[in-house]
Amino acid sequence: MLLVIPNSVFVISKIIMFFVATVFIFRAMQALDMEKIFKKNSSDQIRFLYMIVAIILGYLFVDAIISILESVNNLFV
């Protein structure tokens, strides 16, 4: 017997995974040394850039994972 998961589960997991993935990506990006590219004492601008890029990459990563899971779920319908 196969269990088909309702779409609300995917929406909730997408929201939760988005915040978790964004934090991990932001922490990973902080390991990059961008001081050579930006002016000195511009750590706020670098942090803002990391935040924006982490949000974009977090959304893309989570959307790809959830889309794969939804496709697999729709195979059993």
C-alpha positions in Angstrom: 0.0 0.0 0.0 1.5 3.3 -1.1 0.9 6.5 0.9 0.4 9.7 -1.1 1.6 12.8 0.8 -0.7 15.8 0.7 0.7 19.1 -0.8 0.5 20.9 2.6 3.3 18.8 3.9 5.5 19.9 1.0 4.7 23.6 1.6 5.5 23.3 5.4 8.7 21.4 4.7 9.7 24.0 2.1 9.4 26.8 4.6 11.3 25.0 7.3 14.0 23.8 5.0 14.4 27.3 3.5 15.4 28.8 6.8 17.7 25.9 7.7 19.4 25.9 4.3 19.8 29.7 4.3 21.5 29.7 7.7 23.9 26.9 6.5 24.7 28.6 3.3 25.3 31.9 5.0 27.7 30.3 7.5 29.5 28.5 4.6 29.8 31.8 2.6 31.4 33.5 5.6 34.4 31.2 5.1 35.1 33.0 1.8 37.6 35.9 2.0 36.1 38.9 0.2 38.2 41.5 1.9 40.5 41.6 -1.1 37.6 42.6 -3.5 35.9 45.2 -1.3 37.2 48.3 0.3 38.5 48.2 3.9 36.0 48.5 6.7 33.1 47.4 4.4 32.1 44.4 6.4 28.5 45.5 6.6 28.3 45.5 2.8 29.9 42.1 2.5 27.6 40.7 5.2 24.6 42.1 3.3 25.8 40.6 0.0 26.2 37.2 1.7 22.7 37.5 3.2 21.1 38.2 -0.2 23.1 35.5 -2.0 22.3 33.0 0.9 18.6 33.7 0.6 18.7 33.2 -3.2 20.8 30.0 -3.0 18.7 28.7 -0.1 15.5 29.1 -2.1 16.9 27.5 -5.2 18.3 24.5 -3.2 15.1 23.9 -1.3 12.9 24.4 -4.4 15.0 21.8 -6.3 14.8 19.2 -3.4 11.0 19.7 -2.9 10.3 19.6 -6.6 12.0 16.2 -6.8 10.1 14.9 -3.8 6.8 16.2 -5.3 7.6 14.5 -8.6 8.3 11.2 -6.9 5.1 11.6 -4.9 3.0 12.3 -8.0 4.3 9.1 -9.6 2.3 7.1 -7.1 -1.0 9.0 -7.7 
